[in-house]
Amino acid sequence: MIFTVDIGNTNIKIGLFEEGKLCHSFKMSTDTKRTSDEYVALLLQLLNYNGIDVKSVRGAILSSVIPQLDYTFTNVIQYVFGVKPLVVGVGVKTGLAIRYEFPKELGSDRIITCVAAEKQYGAPFILVDFGTATTFNVVNERKEFVGGAITLGLKATMESLARCTARLPNVELETPSKATAQSTRKAIQSGVIYGAVGQIKYLVERIKAETGLQNAPIIATGGMSYIISDVEPLFQHIDRELSLKGLYEIYRLNT
């Protein structure tokens, strides 16, 4: 099996692939204060619970947006499986041409999801990834990553309202029945969720006008994607496992 790890700002997604198929996946919370030993113990517990033999893993690949965890997880993978992981970064084959002003600034999380989307759905496309941040990523018909946009994610927006104001509460992420809310809790939910739908529609239309990709499908990934699609069907495809699938594809390309 091939072990894939996507280290995000909030969660660490882990997947194991056998003959190209994702056969196991699970998450753990991202915590920069945990030591390598703590992550080893947690990983072994998850592997044992899912009945996975560490000896069945013959390769690994890692993507991270938190540099201080790169070294930690490289050591964890080497200790648990006895293999050195491929780390996604500059110089690693992805199958996409990167047309970005400063390529080193481009988060590997944005690339791995685009790699999977191109493999599964073809190019061109506009990919919206709902994580701690919401990112818009554009790949043209020549399989070139040509840029996109970044904004605050739904949960982070809720938390920011509670943290940066004196009296607004931190509320659950639920869609109210109407935009014109009659309570503070529902007013926050309305502003964040319906506001995000409007933001997505505007950004997608502007991206299409700027790039000429008028017929490009809109693909969504990330846990919050279904909240948006339940309000309005903006996406042609929703796939929450794109990051792990992209990691496997990059591993295959480089080995």
C-alpha positions, 0 to 999 in steps of 0.5 A: 500500500501507499501511505498519503498524508495531507497536513492542513491547518486544522486537520491531517488527512491520511489515506492508504491506496492499494492498486490505485484505490483509496482503501482506508482514510482517517483524520487527526487534528493538527497540533504543532505542539505534539512530538514525533513520539505522540504522533507515532503513538496516535498513528499506530493506534489508528492503524491498529484500529483499522486492521492495517499492517505497517509492513504492507506499506511500501511507499509514502508521500507527504503534503504540508502547509505547516513547515514545522510539521514537515520534519516531524511527519517525515520522522514519523513515517520513517519510524513507523513504516521504514520508508522515506516519504516523497515531500510535495514541493518545487521540483516534484513532478505533478503533471501540471505546468505552474504559471504562478508569479512566485511558485515557491509561495504556492501551497502544495494543498492547492496543487494536489487537489488540482492534480486529482481533479485533472486526472478524474475530470479533465481540464479546464476547470475551476476548483473551489476547496473549502478548508480553513481557507477557501481557495479558488484554483484555475487550470486551463485546457493546456493543463496549466495552473494559472492562479486563483483566489484565497479567502477565509473559510466558513468556520474561520469566519464564524470564529473570527466574528466571535473573537473580534467582536464584544457581543457576537457569539460563536454559533454552529455552522447551520444554514438558516431557512431565510436570509432575513434573520430575526435572531443574532445567531441566525443573522450570523449564520445567514451572513456567513453562509449566504454571503459565501454563496454570493462570493463564490458566484461572483468570483467564479463569474469574474474568473471565467470572464478573465480567463475565457474559460466560460464553459469550464466545470466548477469542482468542489472539495473539502468538508464545507462544500456540501453546505454551499451546494445545499443552498444552491447547486453551483458545482458540477462535481463534489469530491471530498477526497481530492487531496489524497487522490492527488497525492497518490497520483503525484507519487505514481508520477514520481516513481 
